[in-house]
């Protein structure tokens, strides 16, 4: 079970805010959990099922933690770089932690042993540098899992899964492997239809009738095991012909794939990844040439207001061709309503730009504050002590 390290100052606030239990009643931590340090005395815990509830104690704890943060640290919560063979070197992530520039990290292509070691290292650094506990993510989709994390248990690829039992078993095996590593945030499942060659084989869309029930089962199983699941790539990547890794793709007209999302949201989905896909010839949701990630029409109007999604909204990787050439992209995605910026081109520059905007623009500040409070709430719901 993944544990978060909470700095001493935050610990004191939570200790005062939360109901206490005698130390002798604390759950015994097994050997697999000892790689993450736990401060003693934090006896009040939340679960992912608490995130969407009107839990007054949880909200009080969120506000208490938020009110201790300076502007620098608030902005840091929005930034999630990558570490691994397709990300930054471990040493660079370590430097970013020491400068308190980031709020999480995606572990991208490496070994199970390597990732476990890095997470243990990052957890030891966070309280020393006044960082909040991290969201640790991975692209642990069935089709990519064993390629992204070597040494993990072998699971069936999405297009090899034949029935609901396979879905549940796959989600269980992946989640248990992630927990052993210390990862608490899975960027899966893919809920796109299967026509696109880039994403089609990665989801359950070979039979369109399976997309919603199998995705729901994957999400439910994952989140019951206290791993945050993510549906992607909103508003739909399956019916575009190209690859957003290389260039901005277009949805011309109707958003045919958004019908996959309301049933998942209604069943407790807590994270959605937005794709770098523009929408044109659509009077209501036209993105005016911008990727959906930078469009308030898609993120704020459609996803937040119309679909009433209350979980975390994360961008697809910001180094992808679909957005990398957009000026001030990191500012624009937050203005559009995204909470987390995944893999910005330059972490230090991104932090500096966001902080400057935060200090000068009250409307931007309000959007950042809402995002930060959602992130803190999720971190508390994932924290186990």
GIHULIN-V792400 format. One record per residue. N is the residue number from 1. RES is the residue in one small letter. PHI is phi in degrees with one decimal (999 if undefined). OMEGA is omega in whole degrees, -180 to 180 (none if undefined). Layout:
BEGIN
n:N res:RES phi:PHI omega:OMEGA
n:N res:RES phi:PHI omega:OMEGA
END
This chain:
BEGIN
n:1 res:x phi:999 omega:-178
n:2 res:x phi:-68.6 omega:178
n:3 res:x phi:-118.6 omega:176
n:4 res:x phi:-103.8 omega:172
n:5 res:x phi:-86.4 omega:178
n:6 res:x phi:-116.2 omega:-176
n:7 res:x phi:-62.2 omega:-174
n:8 res:x phi:-59.6 omega:-179
n:9 res:x phi:-64.9 omega:179
n:10 res:x phi:-69.5 omega:179
n:11 res:x phi:-58.9 omega:-179
n:12 res:x phi:-63.4 omega:180
n:13 res:x phi:-63.8 omega:-179
n:14 res:x phi:-66.1 omega:180
n:15 res:x phi:-61.8 omega:180
n:16 res:x phi:-73.3 omega:-173
n:17 res:x phi:-83.7 omega:-170
n:18 res:x phi:-101.3 omega:176
n:19 res:x phi:-65.1 omega:-176
n:20 res:x phi:-98.5 omega:172
n:21 res:x phi:-127.3 omega:177
n:22 res:x phi:-59.7 omega:-178
n:23 res:x phi:-56.8 omega:-176
n:24 res:x phi:-64.5 omega:-180
n:25 res:x phi:-88.3 omega:-178
n:26 res:x phi:-63.1 omega:177
n:27 res:x phi:-62.0 omega:177
n:28 res:x phi:-69.8 omega:-179
n:29 res:x phi:-88.4 omega:-178
n:30 res:x phi:-81.5 omega:-173
n:31 res:x phi:-59.6 omega:-177
n:32 res:x phi:-65.4 omega:-178
n:33 res:x phi:-92.5 omega:-172
n:34 res:x phi:-73.6 omega:179
n:35 res:x phi:-68.9 omega:177
n:36 res:x phi:-113.6 omega:-177
n:37 res:x phi:-70.3 omega:178
n:38 res:x phi:-122.8 omega:176
n:39 res:x phi:-71.6 omega:180
n:40 res:x phi:-69.9 omega:173
n:41 res:x phi:92.4 omega:177
n:42 res:x phi:-88.9 omega:-170
n:43 res:x phi:-100.2 omega:-179
n:44 res:x phi:-89.5 omega:-178
n:45 res:x phi:-123.8 omega:175
n:46 res:x phi:-120.5 omega:178
n:47 res:x phi:-130.9 omega:180
n:48 res:x phi:-58.7 omega:179
n:49 res:x phi:-65.6 omega:179
n:50 res:x phi:-79.9 omega:-170
n:51 res:x phi:-59.0 omega:-175
n:52 res:x phi:-89.7 omega:-179
n:53 res:x phi:-86.8 omega:175
n:54 res:x phi:-91.4 omega:-177
n:55 res:x phi:-88.7 omega:-175
n:56 res:x phi:-63.4 omega:180
n:57 res:x phi:-62.9 omega:179
n:58 res:x phi:-62.0 omega:180
n:59 res:x phi:-63.6 omega:177
n:60 res:x phi:-62.6 omega:179
n:61 res:x phi:-67.6 omega:176
n:62 res:x phi:-59.2 omega:-179
n:63 res:x phi:-63.9 omega:-180
n:64 res:x phi:-62.0 omega:179
n:65 res:x phi:-67.9 omega:-180
n:66 res:x phi:-55.1 omega:-176
n:67 res:x phi:-71.1 omega:176
n:68 res:x phi:-88.0 omega:-172
n:69 res:x phi:-85.5 omega:170
n:70 res:x phi:-82.3 omega:-176
n:71 res:x phi:-60.5 omega:179
n:72 res:x phi:-56.6 omega:-177
n:73 res:x phi:-72.7 omega:176
n:74 res:x phi:-59.4 omega:-179
n:75 res:x phi:-62.4 omega:-179
n:76 res:x phi:-58.8 omega:-177
n:77 res:x phi:-61.6 omega:-176
n:78 res:x phi:-82.1 omega:-167
n:79 res:x phi:-109.7 omega:180
n:80 res:x phi:-131.6 omega:176
n:81 res:x phi:-80.9 omega:179
n:82 res:x phi:-109.3 omega:171
n:83 res:x phi:-127.2 omega:-178
n:84 res:x phi:130.7 omega:-176
n:85 res:x phi:-62.0 omega:179
n:86 res:x phi:-104.4 omega:179
n:87 res:x phi:-126.8 omega:-180
n:88 res:x phi:-86.2 omega:175
n:89 res:x phi:-64.4 omega:178
n:90 res:x phi:-53.9 omega:-179
n:91 res:x phi:-63.4 omega:-180
n:92 res:x phi:-72.3 omega:175
n:93 res:x phi:-62.9 omega:178
n:94 res:x phi:-58.6 omega:179
n:95 res:x phi:-64.3 omega:178
n:96 res:x phi:-65.5 omega:177
n:97 res:x phi:-65.5 omega:-180
n:98 res:x phi:-62.4 omega:178
n:99 res:x phi:-92.9 omega:179
n:100 res:x phi:54.4 omega:-176
n:101 res:x phi:-103.1 omega:-171
n:102 res:x phi:-133.1 omega:-180
n:103 res:x phi:-116.2 omega:180
n:104 res:x phi:-177.6 omega:-179
n:105 res:x phi:-153.2 omega:172
n:106 res:x phi:-99.5 omega:180
n:107 res:x phi:-93.4 omega:-164
n:108 res:x phi:-124.3 omega:176
n:109 res:x phi:70.1 omega:179
n:110 res:x phi:-175.4 omega:-177
n:111 res:x phi:-99.7 omega:178
n:112 res:x phi:-59.1 omega:-180
n:113 res:x phi:-64.8 omega:-179
n:114 res:x phi:-61.5 omega:-179
n:115 res:x phi:-63.6 omega:178
n:116 res:x phi:-59.8 omega:180
n:117 res:x phi:-64.0 omega:-180
n:118 res:x phi:-64.5 omega:-179
n:119 res:x phi:-62.8 omega:177
n:120 res:x phi:-60.2 omega:179
n:121 res:x phi:-64.3 omega:-179
n:122 res:x phi:-63.2 omega:179
n:123 res:x phi:-63.4 omega:178
n:124 res:x phi:-73.5 omega:-178
n:125 res:x phi:-83.0 omega:-171
n:126 res:x phi:-53.3 omega:-178
n:127 res:x phi:-67.3 omega:180
n:128 res:x phi:-72.7 omega:-175
n:129 res:x phi:-119.6 omega:174
n:130 res:x phi:58.2 omega:177
n:131 res:x phi:-93.1 omega:170
n:132 res:x phi:-70.9 omega:174
n:133 res:x phi:-55.6 omega:-174
n:134 res:x phi:-93.1 omega:158
n:135 res:x phi:-87.8 omega:178
n:136 res:x phi:-108.4 omega:-173
n:137 res:x phi:-117.4 omega:177
n:138 res:x phi:-156.9 omega:171
n:139 res:x phi:-84.1 omega:-175
n:140 res:x phi:-92.8 omega:173
n:141 res:x phi:-73.2 omega:178
n:142 res:x phi:-51.9 omega:-175
n:143 res:x phi:-75.8 omega:-177
n:144 res:x phi:-111.4 omega:-168
n:145 res:x phi:-52.9 omega:-175
n:146 res:x phi:-74.8 omega:174
n:147 res:x phi:-80.2 omega:-178
n:148 res:x phi:-79.5 omega:-177
n:149 res:x phi:-129.4 omega:180
n:150 res:x phi:-73.8 omega:-179
n:151 res:x phi:89.5 omega:177
n:152 res:x phi:-86.2 omega:179
n:153 res:x phi:-58.6 omega:-179
n:154 res:x phi:-76.0 omega:179
n:155 res:x phi:-123.9 omega:177
n:156 res:x phi:-70.2 omega:172
n:157 res:x phi:-73.1 omega:-175
n:158 res:x phi:-56.5 omega:-178
n:159 res:x phi:-79.7 omega:174
n:160 res:x phi:-102.7 omega:-179
n:161 res:x phi:-76.4 omega:-171
n:162 res:x phi:-111.9 omega:-174
n:163 res:x phi:-157.2 omega:-177
n:164 res:x phi:-63.3 omega:178
n:165 res:x phi:-61.0 omega:177
n:166 res:x phi:-61.4 omega:-180
n:167 res:x phi:-61.1 omega:-177
n:168 res:x phi:-65.4 omega:179
n:169 res:x phi:-63.8 omega:180
n:170 res:x phi:-64.7 omega:179
n:171 res:x phi:-61.5 omega:179
n:172 res:x phi:-65.9 omega:-179
n:173 res:x phi:-63.6 omega:180
n:174 res:x phi:-63.0 omega:-177
n:175 res:x phi:-63.5 omega:179
n:176 res:x phi:-65.1 omega:176
n:177 res:x phi:-65.5 omega:179
n:178 res:x phi:-62.2 omega:180
n:179 res:x phi:-63.6 omega:178
n:180 res:x phi:-62.5 omega:180
n:181 res:x phi:-75.6 omega:-175
n:182 res:x phi:111.4 omega:179
n:183 res:x phi:-83.7 omega:-177
n:184 res:x phi:-121.4 omega:-171
n:185 res:x phi:-140.7 omega:-177
n:186 res:x phi:-107.4 omega:176
n:187 res:x phi:-83.4 omega:179
n:188 res:x phi:-158.0 omega:14
n:189 res:x phi:-95.7 omega:168
n:190 res:x phi:-79.5 omega:-179
n:191 res:x phi:-115.3 omega:176
n:192 res:x phi:-74.4 omega:172
n:193 res:x phi:-73.1 omega:-165
n:194 res:x phi:-92.4 omega:-173
n:195 res:x phi:-71.2 omega:-176
n:196 res:x phi:-73.6 omega:-175
n:197 res:x phi:-71.6 omega:-178
n:198 res:x phi:-76.7 omega:-174
n:199 res:x phi:-114.8 omega:-171
n:200 res:x phi:-57.9 omega:-177
n:201 res:x phi:-73.9 omega:-174
n:202 res:x phi:-92.9 omega:-179
n:203 res:x phi:-120.0 omega:-177
n:204 res:x phi:-99.9 omega:-171
n:205 res:x phi:-90.0 omega:178
n:206 res:x phi:-57.0 omega:169
n:207 res:x phi:-113.4 omega:-175
n:208 res:x phi:-53.7 omega:-179
n:209 res:x phi:-67.7 omega:-178
n:210 res:x phi:-87.8 omega:-171
n:211 res:x phi:-55.6 omega:-175
n:212 res:x phi:-71.5 omega:-178
n:213 res:x phi:-64.3 omega:-179
n:214 res:x phi:-72.3 omega:176
n:215 res:x phi:-65.2 omega:177
n:216 res:x phi:-59.0 omega:-180
n:217 res:x phi:-66.7 omega:179
n:218 res:x phi:-62.8 omega:-179
n:219 res:x phi:-64.9 omega:-178
n:220 res:x phi:-59.8 omega:-180
n:221 res:x phi:-63.1 omega:-180
n:222 res:x phi:-60.2 omega:-175
n:223 res:x phi:-74.8 omega:173
n:224 res:x phi:-65.2 omega:177
n:225 res:x phi:-91.3 omega:175
n:226 res:x phi:64.0 omega:170
n:227 res:x phi:-113.8 omega:180
n:228 res:x phi:-73.0 omega:179
n:229 res:x phi:-96.3 omega:-177
n:230 res:x phi:-137.7 omega:173
n:231 res:x phi:-91.0 omega:-178
n:232 res:x phi:-149.8 omega:8
n:233 res:x phi:-117.4 omega:-176
n:234 res:x phi:-66.8 omega:4
n:235 res:x phi:-89.8 omega:177
n:236 res:x phi:140.6 omega:-178
n:237 res:x phi:-110.4 omega:-171
n:238 res:x phi:-76.1 omega:-175
n:239 res:x phi:-105.9 omega:171
n:240 res:x phi:-92.6 omega:-173
n:241 res:x phi:-88.4 omega:-171
n:242 res:x phi:-104.1 omega:-173
n:243 res:x phi:-120.3 omega:-180
n:244 res:x phi:-69.7 omega:173
n:245 res:x phi:-63.5 omega:-174
n:246 res:x phi:-100.0 omega:-176
n:247 res:x phi:-161.5 omega:178
n:248 res:x phi:-68.3 omega:178
n:249 res:x phi:-101.6 omega:-173
n:250 res:x phi:-124.9 omega:165
n:251 res:x phi:-100.9 omega:-176
n:252 res:x phi:-98.5 omega:177
n:253 res:x phi:97.8 omega:-172
n:254 res:x phi:-67.0 omega:175
n:255 res:x phi:-89.8 omega:-171
n:256 res:x phi:-73.5 omega:-174
n:257 res:x phi:-92.9 omega:-178
n:258 res:x phi:-68.6 omega:178
n:259 res:x phi:-65.0 omega:179
n:260 res:x phi:-74.3 omega:-170
n:261 res:x phi:-87.8 omega:-178
n:262 res:x phi:-53.5 omega:179
n:263 res:x phi:-63.8 omega:179
n:264 res:x phi:-72.9 omega:178
n:265 res:x phi:-63.2 omega:180
n:266 res:x phi:-62.2 omega:-178
n:267 res:x phi:-95.0 omega:171
n:268 res:x phi:101.1 omega:174
n:269 res:x phi:-56.9 omega:-173
n:270 res:x phi:-116.3 omega:179
n:271 res:x phi:-150.9 omega:177
n:272 res:x phi:-133.3 omega:175
n:273 res:x phi:-100.1 omega:180
n:274 res:x phi:-98.3 omega:-176
n:275 res:x phi:-89.7 omega:175
n:276 res:x phi:-86.8 omega:-178
n:277 res:x phi:-127.1 omega:178
n:278 res:x phi:-85.6 omega:177
n:279 res:x phi:-122.2 omega:178
n:280 res:x phi:-130.7 omega:-178
n:281 res:x phi:55.2 omega:177
n:282 res:x phi:-136.7 omega:-171
n:283 res:x phi:-57.9 omega:-174
n:284 res:x phi:-84.2 omega:-171
n:285 res:x phi:-120.9 omega:179
n:286 res:x phi:-59.2 omega:-177
n:287 res:x phi:-94.4 omega:176
n:288 res:x phi:57.4 omega:178
n:289 res:x phi:85.4 omega:179
n:290 res:x phi:-89.0 omega:170
n:291 res:x phi:-65.8 omega:-179
n:292 res:x phi:-55.8 omega:179
n:293 res:x phi:-58.8 omega:-177
n:294 res:x phi:-107.3 omega:-176
n:295 res:x phi:-114.8 omega:177
n:296 res:x phi:-64.8 omega:178
n:297 res:x phi:-61.6 omega:-180
n:298 res:x phi:-88.6 omega:-173
n:299 res:x phi:-75.5 omega:-175
n:300 res:x phi:-80.9 omega:-174
n:301 res:x phi:-71.2 omega:-175
n:302 res:x phi:-74.6 omega:-172
n:303 res:x phi:-77.6 omega:-178
n:304 res:x phi:-77.3 omega:-170
n:305 res:x phi:-83.4 omega:-176
n:306 res:x phi:-80.8 omega:179
n:307 res:x phi:-87.3 omega:176
n:308 res:x phi:57.0 omega:178
n:309 res:x phi:-78.3 omega:-175
n:310 res:x phi:-113.4 omega:-179
n:311 res:x phi:-86.3 omega:-180
n:312 res:x phi:-81.1 omega:174
n:313 res:x phi:-113.6 omega:-178
n:314 res:x phi:-119.8 omega:176
n:315 res:x phi:-75.6 omega:163
n:316 res:x phi:-69.0 omega:-174
n:317 res:x phi:-56.3 omega:-176
n:318 res:x phi:-78.7 omega:177
n:319 res:x phi:-90.7 omega:-179
n:320 res:x phi:-77.6 omega:-177
n:321 res:x phi:-61.3 omega:-179
n:322 res:x phi:-69.0 omega:-178
n:323 res:x phi:-145.1 omega:-170
n:324 res:x phi:-60.2 omega:-179
n:325 res:x phi:-93.4 omega:-179
n:326 res:x phi:-76.3 omega:179
n:327 res:x phi:-61.3 omega:178
n:328 res:x phi:53.4 omega:-176
n:329 res:x phi:-59.6 omega:-177
n:330 res:x phi:-65.5 omega:176
n:331 res:x phi:-67.2 omega:-175
n:332 res:x phi:-63.8 omega:-178
n:333 res:x phi:-70.3 omega:176
n:334 res:x phi:-71.7 omega:176
n:335 res:x phi:-60.6 omega:180
n:336 res:x phi:-72.2 omega:178
n:337 res:x phi:120.9 omega:176
n:338 res:x phi:-72.2 omega:-180
n:339 res:x phi:-98.3 omega:-173
n:340 res:x phi:-125.9 omega:178
n:341 res:x phi:-98.8 omega:-176
n:342 res:x phi:-91.8 omega:173
n:343 res:x phi:54.7 omega:176
n:344 res:x phi:-63.2 omega:-177
n:345 res:x phi:-63.5 omega:-179
n:346 res:x phi:-144.0 omega:-174
n:347 res:x phi:-63.1 omega:-178
n:348 res:x phi:-62.3 omega:179
n:349 res:x phi:-65.6 omega:179
n:350 res:x phi:-62.1 omega:180
n:351 res:x phi:-61.2 omega:-179
n:352 res:x phi:-61.7 omega:-180
n:353 res:x phi:-65.6 omega:180
n:354 res:x phi:-63.9 omega:-178
n:355 res:x phi:-66.4 omega:178
n:356 res:x phi:-62.0 omega:179
n:357 res:x phi:-63.3 omega:-180
n:358 res:x phi:-60.6 omega:-177
n:359 res:x phi:-75.8 omega:-174
n:360 res:x phi:-110.8 omega:-170
n:361 res:x phi:-121.5 omega:-175
n:362 res:x phi:-66.6 omega:178
n:363 res:x phi:-65.0 omega:177
n:364 res:x phi:-64.7 omega:179
n:365 res:x phi:-57.6 omega:180
n:366 res:x phi:-62.4 omega:179
n:367 res:x phi:-67.2 omega:178
n:368 res:x phi:-62.8 omega:-178
n:369 res:x phi:-59.7 omega:177
n:370 res:x phi:-63.2 omega:179
n:371 res:x phi:-63.1 omega:-179
n:372 res:x phi:-62.4 omega:180
n:373 res:x phi:-66.4 omega:175
n:374 res:x phi:-64.8 omega:-180
n:375 res:x phi:-65.6 omega:178
n:376 res:x phi:-60.7 omega:179
n:377 res:x phi:-59.3 omega:179
n:378 res:x phi:-66.6 omega:179
n:379 res:x phi:-63.3 omega:178
n:380 res:x phi:-67.1 omega:-180
n:381 res:x phi:-72.5 omega:176
n:382 res:x phi:-94.6 omega:-177
n:383 res:x phi:-74.9 omega:178
n:384 res:x phi:-128.7 omega:178
n:385 res:x phi:-137.4 omega:none
END
